[in-house]
Amino acid sequence: MSLNKKTTPNLPENNCSVSYTQRLIAGRWKLVIMWHLSKETRRFNQLQKLLPGVSKGILTRQLREMEEDGLVHREVYKEVPPKVEYSLTKEGQDFLPILTSMGNWGAKHREKQEKQ
């Protein structure tokens, strides 16, 4: 679900920044994709190997949505065979402290749950 300005309806909940962020990163694989791209620029096949269980179509769709939303940059090299690399944009990099905080919270919560 891409949130580009052309297709996002002007609904009341669109004015809530938390709802906007939630819709922007919605998707089973988007946060994990961002995490892997935070480490280094990756090619499509590299991402697919890092995400066992993701289909080629779903990965393609999520990357396209993230590109449309300004989180991911797609660089196409004109060579044979074609080479495409994905990296985080400045906006994607700006999200990394939040992603790190989410990971830290998840680790603490999981540890707490396992102790119970």
DSSP file (Angstrom, degrees, kcal/mol; ACC not computed):
  #  RESIDUE AA STRUCTURE BP1 BP2  ACC     N-H-->O    O-->H-N    N-H-->O    O-->H-N    TCO  KAPPA ALPHA  PHI   PSI    X-CA   Y-CA   Z-CA
    1    1 A M              0   0    0      0, 0.0     2,-0.2     0, 0.0    25,-0.1   0.000 360.0 360.0 360.0 104.2    0.0    0.0    0.0
    2    2 A S        -     0   0    0      1,-0.1    64,-0.1    66,-0.0    63,-0.1  -0.552 360.0-154.9 -82.6 148.5    1.8    3.1   -1.2
    3    3 A L        +     0   0    0     62,-0.3     5,-0.1    -2,-0.2    -1,-0.1  -0.061  33.5 153.3-114.8  32.7    1.0    6.4    0.3
    4    4 A N    >>  -     0   0    0      1,-0.1     4,-1.3     3,-0.1     3,-1.2  -0.272  57.0-111.4 -63.9 155.8    2.0    8.7   -2.5
    5    5 A K  T 34 S+     0   0    0      1,-0.3    -1,-0.1     2,-0.2    64,-0.0   0.737 112.2  61.0 -62.9 -25.1    0.1   12.0   -2.5
    6    6 A K  T 34 S+     0   0    0      1,-0.2    -1,-0.3     3,-0.0    -2,-0.0   0.833 114.8  30.6 -71.7 -31.9   -1.8   11.2   -5.6
    7    7 A T  T <4 S+     0   0    0     -3,-1.2    -2,-0.2     2,-0.1    -1,-0.2   0.539  91.1 101.4-108.4  -7.7   -3.6    8.2   -4.3
    8    8 A T     <  -     0   0    0     -4,-1.3    -5,-0.1    -5,-0.1     2,-0.0  -0.685  69.1-133.9 -83.1 118.2   -4.0    8.9   -0.5
    9    9 A P        -     0   0    0      0, 0.0     2,-1.7     0, 0.0    -2,-0.1  -0.324  19.9-113.1 -67.2 153.7   -7.5   10.0    0.2
   10   10 A N        +     0   0    0      3,-0.0    -2,-0.0     4,-0.0     5,-0.0  -0.586  57.1 157.9 -88.6  76.2   -7.9   13.0    2.5
   11   11 A L    >   -     0   0    0     -2,-1.7     3,-1.6     1,-0.1     4,-0.4  -0.652  54.4-111.5 -97.8 155.7   -9.5   11.2    5.4
   12   12 A P  G >  S+     0   0    0      0, 0.0     3,-1.8     0, 0.0     4,-0.2   0.873 116.7  57.4 -55.0 -39.7   -9.5   12.5    9.0
   13   13 A E  G >  S+     0   0    0      1,-0.3     3,-1.3     2,-0.2     7,-0.2   0.695  90.7  73.0 -68.7 -15.3   -7.1    9.8   10.2
   14   14 A N  G <  S+     0   0    0     -3,-1.6    -1,-0.3     1,-0.3     6,-0.1   0.713  88.4  62.6 -67.8 -18.1   -4.6   10.9    7.6
   15   15 A N  G <  S+     0   0    0     -3,-1.8     2,-0.6    -4,-0.4    -1,-0.3   0.591  83.7  90.6 -82.0  -9.9   -4.0   13.9    9.8
   16   16 A C    <>  -     0   0    0     -3,-1.3     4,-2.3    -4,-0.2     5,-0.2  -0.776  68.0-153.8 -87.4 119.7   -2.8   11.7   12.6
   17   17 A S  H  > S+     0   0    0     -2,-0.6     4,-2.4     1,-0.2     5,-0.2   0.823  93.5  53.8 -66.3 -30.8    1.0   11.3   12.3
   18   18 A V  H  > S+     0   0    0      2,-0.2     4,-2.6     1,-0.2    -1,-0.2   0.932 110.3  46.5 -68.4 -44.8    1.0    7.9   14.0
   19   19 A S  H  > S+     0   0    0      2,-0.2     4,-2.4     1,-0.2    -2,-0.2   0.900 112.2  51.8 -62.5 -40.3   -1.6    6.5   11.6
   20   20 A Y  H  X S+     0   0    0     -4,-2.3     4,-2.1    -7,-0.2    -2,-0.2   0.942 111.6  45.8 -61.2 -47.6    0.3    7.9    8.7
   21   21 A T  H  X S+     0   0    0     -4,-2.4     4,-2.0     1,-0.2    -2,-0.2   0.906 110.7  54.1 -62.4 -41.8    3.5    6.3    9.8
   22   22 A Q  H  X S+     0   0    0     -4,-2.6     4,-0.6     1,-0.2    -1,-0.2   0.927 111.2  44.5 -59.4 -45.7    1.7    3.0   10.5
   23   23 A R  H  < S+     0   0    0     -4,-2.4     3,-0.4     1,-0.2    -1,-0.2   0.858 110.0  57.0 -67.3 -33.7    0.3    3.0    6.9
   24   24 A L  H  < S+     0   0    0     -4,-2.1    -1,-0.2     1,-0.2    -2,-0.2   0.877 117.2  31.9 -64.9 -38.4    3.7    3.9    5.5
   25   25 A I  H  < S+     0   0    0     -4,-2.0     6,-0.3    -5,-0.1    -1,-0.2   0.337  88.8 128.7-102.9   5.9    5.5    1.0    7.1
   26   26 A A     <  +     0   0    0     -4,-0.6     2,-0.1    -3,-0.4     3,-0.1  -0.363  35.2  88.4 -63.6 140.5    2.6   -1.5    6.9
   27   27 A G  S >> S-     0   0    0      1,-0.1     4,-0.6     2,-0.1     3,-0.6  -0.240  81.1-106.9 134.3 135.3    3.5   -4.7    5.3
   28   28 A R  T 34 S+     0   0    0      1,-0.2     4,-0.2    -2,-0.1    -1,-0.1   0.802 115.3  30.9 -56.3 -33.3    4.9   -7.9    6.7
   29   29 A W  T 3> S+     0   0    0      1,-0.1     4,-2.8     2,-0.1    -1,-0.2   0.553  90.7  92.4-107.7  -9.4    8.4   -7.4    5.2
   30   30 A K  H <> S+     0   0    0     -3,-0.6     4,-2.5     1,-0.2     5,-0.2   0.893  89.2  45.5 -61.2 -44.9    9.0   -3.6    5.1
   31   31 A L  H  X S+     0   0    0     -4,-0.6     4,-2.2    -6,-0.3    -1,-0.2   0.899 115.3  47.8 -65.8 -38.6   10.6   -3.2    8.5
   32   32 A V  H  > S+     0   0    0     -4,-0.2     4,-2.4     2,-0.2    -2,-0.2   0.889 110.4  52.3 -69.3 -38.3   12.9   -6.2    7.9
   33   33 A I  H  X S+     0   0    0     -4,-2.8     4,-2.5     1,-0.2     5,-0.2   0.942 110.1  48.8 -59.7 -46.8   13.8   -4.9    4.4
   34   34 A M  H  X S+     0   0    0     -4,-2.5     4,-1.4    -5,-0.2    -2,-0.2   0.898 108.9  53.7 -60.9 -39.8   14.7   -1.5    6.0
   35   35 A W  H  X S+     0   0    0     -4,-2.2     4,-0.7     1,-0.2     3,-0.3   0.939 111.3  44.6 -61.0 -46.6   16.8   -3.3    8.6
   36   36 A H  H >X S+     0   0    0     -4,-2.4     4,-1.1     1,-0.2     3,-0.8   0.877 112.7  51.3 -66.9 -36.6   18.8   -5.2    6.0
   37   37 A L  H 3< S+     0   0    0     -4,-2.5    51,-0.5     1,-0.2    -1,-0.2   0.721  98.9  66.4 -73.1 -19.3   19.2   -2.1    3.8
   38   38 A S  H 3< S+     0   0    0     -4,-1.4    -1,-0.2    -3,-0.3    -2,-0.2   0.773 100.7  50.9 -69.7 -23.5   20.5   -0.2    6.8
   39   39 A K  H << S-     0   0    0     -3,-0.8     2,-0.3    -4,-0.7    -2,-0.2   0.886 128.8 -37.3 -79.9 -41.2   23.5   -2.5    6.8
   40   40 A E  S  < S-     0   0    0     -4,-1.1    -1,-0.3    46,-0.1     2,-0.1  -0.972  71.1 -71.4-172.9 164.5   24.4   -2.0    3.1
   41   41 A T        -     0   0    0     -2,-0.3     2,-0.3    -3,-0.1    46,-0.2  -0.460  56.2-163.1 -64.6 138.8   23.0   -1.6   -0.4
   42   42 A R  E     -A   86   0A   0     44,-2.4    44,-3.5    -2,-0.1     2,-0.2  -0.921  17.7-130.1-130.7 152.8   21.5   -4.8   -1.6
   43   43 A R  E  >  -A   85   0A   0     -2,-0.3     4,-2.2    42,-0.2     3,-0.2  -0.595  37.8-104.3 -91.6 162.4   20.5   -6.5   -4.8
   44   44 A F  H  > S+     0   0    0     40,-0.7     4,-2.5     1,-0.2     5,-0.2   0.913 120.3  49.4 -55.0 -49.1   17.0   -8.1   -5.2
   45   45 A N  H  > S+     0   0    0      1,-0.2     4,-2.0     2,-0.2    -1,-0.2   0.845 108.3  54.3 -63.3 -33.3   18.3  -11.6   -4.9
   46   46 A Q  H  > S+     0   0    0     -3,-0.2     4,-1.7     2,-0.2    -1,-0.2   0.933 109.9  46.9 -64.1 -44.8   20.3  -10.8   -1.8
   47   47 A L  H  X S+     0   0    0     -4,-2.2     4,-1.0     1,-0.2    -2,-0.2   0.913 109.7  53.7 -62.5 -42.2   17.2   -9.4   -0.1
   48   48 A Q  H  < S+     0   0    0     -4,-2.5     3,-0.5     1,-0.2     6,-0.3   0.886 109.0  48.6 -62.2 -38.2   15.2  -12.5   -1.2
   49   49 A K  H  < S+     0   0    0     -4,-2.0    -1,-0.2     1,-0.2    -2,-0.2   0.838 109.8  52.4 -69.5 -32.2   17.8  -14.8    0.4
   50   50 A L  H  < S+     0   0    0     -4,-1.7    -1,-0.2     1,-0.2    -2,-0.2   0.642 108.3  54.8 -76.8 -14.1   17.8  -12.7    3.6
   51   51 A L  S >< S-     0   0    0     -4,-1.0     3,-2.0    -3,-0.5    -1,-0.2  -0.640  76.9-166.2-121.0  72.5   14.0  -13.0    3.8
   52   52 A P  T 3  S+     0   0    0      0, 0.0     3,-0.1     0, 0.0    -3,-0.1  -0.356  75.7  30.0 -60.9 134.7   13.1  -16.7    3.7
   53   53 A G  T 3  S+     0   0    0      1,-0.4     2,-0.4    -5,-0.1    -5,-0.0   0.231  88.4 118.4 101.4 -14.0    9.4  -17.1    3.1
   54   54 A V    <   -     0   0    0     -3,-2.0    -1,-0.4    -6,-0.3     2,-0.2  -0.707  59.3-133.6 -86.9 136.2    8.9  -14.0    1.0
   55   55 A S     >  -     0   0    0     -2,-0.4     4,-2.5     1,-0.1     5,-0.2  -0.488  19.8-115.5 -83.0 159.5    7.7  -14.5   -2.6
   56   56 A K  H  > S+     0   0    0      1,-0.2     4,-2.4     2,-0.2     5,-0.2   0.898 116.0  50.9 -59.1 -42.1    9.3  -12.7   -5.4
   57   57 A G  H  > S+     0   0    0      2,-0.2     4,-2.4     1,-0.2    -1,-0.2   0.904 110.7  46.7 -65.1 -43.2    6.0  -10.9   -6.2
   58   58 A I  H  > S+     0   0    0      2,-0.2     4,-2.8     1,-0.2     5,-0.2   0.919 113.0  49.4 -66.4 -43.4    5.5   -9.7   -2.6
   59   59 A L  H  X S+     0   0    0     -4,-2.5     4,-2.5     1,-0.2     5,-0.2   0.924 111.9  49.3 -61.5 -43.9    9.1   -8.5   -2.3
   60   60 A T  H  X S+     0   0    0     -4,-2.4     4,-2.4    -5,-0.2    -2,-0.2   0.931 112.6  47.5 -59.2 -46.7    8.8   -6.6   -5.6
   61   61 A R  H  X S+     0   0    0     -4,-2.4     4,-2.5     2,-0.2    -2,-0.2   0.919 112.7  47.6 -63.5 -44.7    5.6   -5.0   -4.4
   62   62 A Q  H  X S+     0   0    0     -4,-2.8     4,-2.3     1,-0.2    -1,-0.2   0.903 112.6  49.2 -66.6 -39.4    6.9   -4.0   -1.0
   63   63 A L  H  X S+     0   0    0     -4,-2.5     4,-2.2    -5,-0.2    -1,-0.2   0.913 111.6  49.5 -64.1 -41.5   10.1   -2.5   -2.6
   64   64 A R  H  X S+     0   0    0     -4,-2.4     4,-2.8    -5,-0.2    -2,-0.2   0.916 111.3  48.9 -63.4 -43.1    8.1   -0.6   -5.1
   65   65 A E  H  X S+     0   0    0     -4,-2.5     4,-2.1     1,-0.2   -62,-0.3   0.918 111.8  48.8 -62.5 -43.0    5.8    0.8   -2.4
   66   66 A M  H  <>S+     0   0    0     -4,-2.3     5,-2.8     2,-0.2     6,-1.3   0.853 111.6  50.1 -66.6 -33.8    8.8    1.8   -0.3
   67   67 A E  H ><5S+     0   0    0     -4,-2.2     3,-1.3     4,-0.2    -2,-0.2   0.933 110.7  48.8 -67.0 -46.3   10.3    3.5   -3.4
   68   68 A E  H 3<5S+     0   0    0     -4,-2.8    -2,-0.2     1,-0.3    -1,-0.2   0.849 110.8  51.6 -61.0 -34.8    7.1    5.4   -4.2
   69   69 A D  T 3<5S-     0   0    0     -4,-2.1    -1,-0.3    -5,-0.2    -2,-0.2   0.431 117.7-112.6 -85.4   0.8    6.9    6.5   -0.5
   70   70 A G  T < 5S+     0   0    0     -3,-1.3    22,-0.4     2,-0.2    21,-0.4   0.668  89.0 107.9  82.1  17.3   10.5    7.8   -0.6
   71   71 A L  S   <S+     0   0    0     -5,-2.8    18,-2.1     1,-0.2     2,-0.4   0.758  76.7  39.9 -93.9 -28.6   12.0    5.3    1.8
   72   72 A V  E     -B   88   0A   0     -6,-1.3     2,-0.5    16,-0.3    16,-0.2  -0.947  67.1-146.8-127.0 141.3   14.0    3.2   -0.7
   73   73 A H  E     -B   87   0A   0     14,-3.5    14,-2.0    -2,-0.4     2,-0.6  -0.909  10.6-155.0-105.8 134.3   16.1    4.2   -3.7
   74   74 A R  E     -B   86   0A   0     -2,-0.5     2,-0.6    12,-0.2    12,-0.2  -0.947   7.6-166.3-111.8 118.4   16.3    1.8   -6.7
   75   75 A E  E     -B   85   0A   0     10,-3.1    10,-2.6    -2,-0.6     2,-0.5  -0.923   2.4-162.5-109.1 120.0   19.4    2.1   -8.8
   76   76 A V  E     -B   84   0A   0     -2,-0.6     2,-0.5     8,-0.2     8,-0.2  -0.893   4.3-155.6-105.0 125.5   19.2    0.4  -12.2
   77   77 A Y  E     -B   83   0A   0      6,-3.5     2,-1.6    -2,-0.5     6,-1.4  -0.864  17.9-130.3-100.5 130.2   22.5   -0.2  -14.0
   78   78 A K        +     0   0    0     -2,-0.5     2,-0.3     4,-0.1     6,-0.0  -0.618  65.0 109.9 -84.3  89.4   22.4   -0.5  -17.7
   79   79 A E  S    S-     0   0    0     -2,-1.6     4,-0.1     4,-0.1    -2,-0.1  -0.939  71.5 -73.2-150.0 168.5   24.3   -3.7  -18.3
   80   80 A V  S    S+     0   0    0     -2,-0.3    -2,-0.0     2,-0.1     3,-0.0  -0.964 122.2  28.7-116.1 123.9   23.6   -7.2  -19.4
   81   81 A P  S    S-     0   0    0      0, 0.0    -1,-0.1     0, 0.0     0, 0.0   0.648 113.4-110.5 -69.4 157.9   22.3   -8.9  -17.3
   82   82 A P        -     0   0    0      0, 0.0     2,-0.5     0, 0.0    -4,-0.1  -0.251  29.8-151.0 -59.3 142.6   20.5   -5.9  -15.8
   83   83 A K  E     - B   0  77A   0     -6,-1.4    -6,-3.5    -4,-0.1     2,-0.4  -0.972  14.4-178.1-119.8 128.8   21.7   -5.0  -12.3
   84   84 A V  E     - B   0  76A   0     -2,-0.5   -40,-0.7    -8,-0.2     2,-0.4  -0.994   3.2-170.8-128.7 131.6   19.4   -3.3   -9.8
   85   85 A E  E     -AB  43  75A   0    -10,-2.6   -10,-3.1    -2,-0.4     2,-0.4  -0.939   7.9-151.9-123.3 146.7   20.5   -2.2   -6.3
   86   86 A Y  E     +AB  42  74A   0    -44,-3.5   -44,-2.4    -2,-0.4     2,-0.3  -0.930  20.6 162.1-118.0 139.7   18.3   -1.0   -3.4
   87   87 A S  E     - B   0  73A   0    -14,-2.0   -14,-3.5    -2,-0.4     2,-0.3  -0.950  41.2 -92.3-146.6 165.3   19.4    1.4   -0.7
   88   88 A L  E     - B   0  72A   0    -51,-0.5   -16,-0.3    -2,-0.3   -17,-0.1  -0.596  35.4-137.5 -80.4 142.1   17.7    3.6    1.9
   89   89 A T     >  -     0   0    0    -18,-2.1     4,-2.6    -2,-0.3     5,-0.2  -0.266  37.7 -91.5 -80.3 178.9   17.0    7.2    1.1
   90   90 A K  H  > S+     0   0    0      2,-0.2     4,-2.1     1,-0.2     5,-0.1   0.907 131.5  51.2 -58.4 -42.3   17.6   10.0    3.6
   91   91 A E  H  > S+     0   0    0    -21,-0.4     4,-0.7     1,-0.2    -1,-0.2   0.896 109.8  49.4 -63.8 -39.7   14.0    9.6    4.7
   92   92 A G  H >4 S+     0   0    0    -22,-0.4     3,-0.8     1,-0.2     4,-0.5   0.902 110.9  49.6 -64.4 -41.3   14.5    5.8    5.2
   93   93 A Q  H >< S+     0   0    0     -4,-2.6     3,-1.2     1,-0.2    -2,-0.2   0.845 102.9  61.2 -66.2 -33.4   17.7    6.4    7.1
   94   94 A D  H 3< S+     0   0    0     -4,-2.1     4,-0.3     1,-0.3    -1,-0.2   0.748 100.3  56.2 -64.3 -22.3   15.9    8.9    9.3
   95   95 A F  T XX S+     0   0    0     -3,-0.8     4,-2.1    -4,-0.7     3,-0.8   0.648  82.6  89.3 -81.9 -16.1   13.6    6.1   10.4
   96   96 A L  H <> S+     0   0    0     -3,-1.2     4,-2.8    -4,-0.5     5,-0.2   0.836  81.3  54.7 -58.0 -39.3   16.5    3.9   11.6
   97   97 A P  H 3> S+     0   0    0      0, 0.0     4,-2.1     0, 0.0    -1,-0.3   0.886 110.7  47.8 -61.6 -34.1   16.6    5.2   15.2
   98   98 A I  H <> S+     0   0    0     -3,-0.8     4,-2.5    -4,-0.3    -2,-0.2   0.917 111.4  49.8 -68.7 -43.0   12.9    4.3   15.5
   99   99 A L  H  X S+     0   0    0     -4,-2.1     4,-2.2     2,-0.2    -1,-0.2   0.896 110.9  49.8 -62.1 -41.2   13.5    0.9   14.0
  100  100 A T  H  X S+     0   0    0     -4,-2.8     4,-2.5     2,-0.2    -1,-0.2   0.911 110.3  50.3 -63.4 -43.1   16.4    0.3   16.5
  101  101 A S  H  X S+     0   0    0     -4,-2.1     4,-2.7    -5,-0.2    -2,-0.2   0.896 109.2  51.7 -62.5 -40.0   14.1    1.4   19.4
  102  102 A M  H  X S+     0   0    0     -4,-2.5     4,-2.6     2,-0.2    -1,-0.2   0.916 110.2  49.1 -62.3 -42.7   11.4   -1.0   18.2
  103  103 A G  H  X S+     0   0    0     -4,-2.2     4,-2.3     2,-0.2    -2,-0.2   0.910 111.6  48.6 -63.1 -42.8   14.0   -3.8   18.1
  104  104 A N  H  X S+     0   0    0     -4,-2.5     4,-2.2     2,-0.2    -2,-0.2   0.925 112.3  48.3 -63.4 -44.5   15.2   -3.0   21.6
  105  105 A W  H  X S+     0   0    0     -4,-2.7     4,-2.8     1,-0.2     5,-0.2   0.921 111.3  51.2 -61.1 -43.8   11.7   -2.9   22.9
  106  106 A G  H  X S+     0   0    0     -4,-2.6     4,-2.8     1,-0.2     5,-0.2   0.894 108.7  50.5 -61.4 -41.3   10.9   -6.2   21.3
  107  107 A A  H  X S+     0   0    0     -4,-2.3     4,-2.2     2,-0.2    -1,-0.2   0.920 113.4  45.5 -63.9 -43.4   13.9   -7.9   22.8
  108  108 A K  H  X S+     0   0    0     -4,-2.2     4,-2.3     2,-0.2    -2,-0.2   0.916 114.6  47.8 -65.1 -43.2   13.0   -6.7   26.3
  109  109 A H  H  X S+     0   0    0     -4,-2.8     4,-2.5     2,-0.2    -2,-0.2   0.919 111.9  49.3 -65.5 -43.4    9.4   -7.7   25.9
  110  110 A R  H  X S+     0   0    0     -4,-2.8     4,-2.5    -5,-0.2    -1,-0.2   0.924 111.3  49.8 -61.7 -44.1   10.3  -11.1   24.5
  111  111 A E  H  X S+     0   0    0     -4,-2.2     4,-1.4    -5,-0.2    -1,-0.2   0.914 111.7  48.8 -60.9 -43.1   12.7  -11.7   27.4
  112  112 A K  H  X S+     0   0    0     -4,-2.3     4,-0.8     1,-0.2    -1,-0.2   0.899 112.2  48.4 -63.0 -42.1   10.0  -10.6   29.9
  113  113 A Q  H  < S+     0   0    0     -4,-2.5     3,-0.5     1,-0.2    -2,-0.2   0.873 108.5  53.8 -66.9 -38.1    7.4  -12.9   28.3
  114  114 A E  H  < S+     0   0    0     -4,-2.5    -1,-0.2     1,-0.2    -2,-0.2   0.804 105.1  55.1 -68.3 -28.0    9.8  -15.9   28.3
  115  115 A K  H  <        0   0    0     -4,-1.4    -1,-0.2     1,-0.2    -2,-0.2   0.744 360.0 360.0 -75.0 -23.4   10.5  -15.5   32.0
  116  116 A Q     <        0   0    0     -4,-0.8    -1,-0.2    -3,-0.5    -2,-0.2   0.475 360.0 360.0 -79.6 360.0    6.8  -15.7   32.8
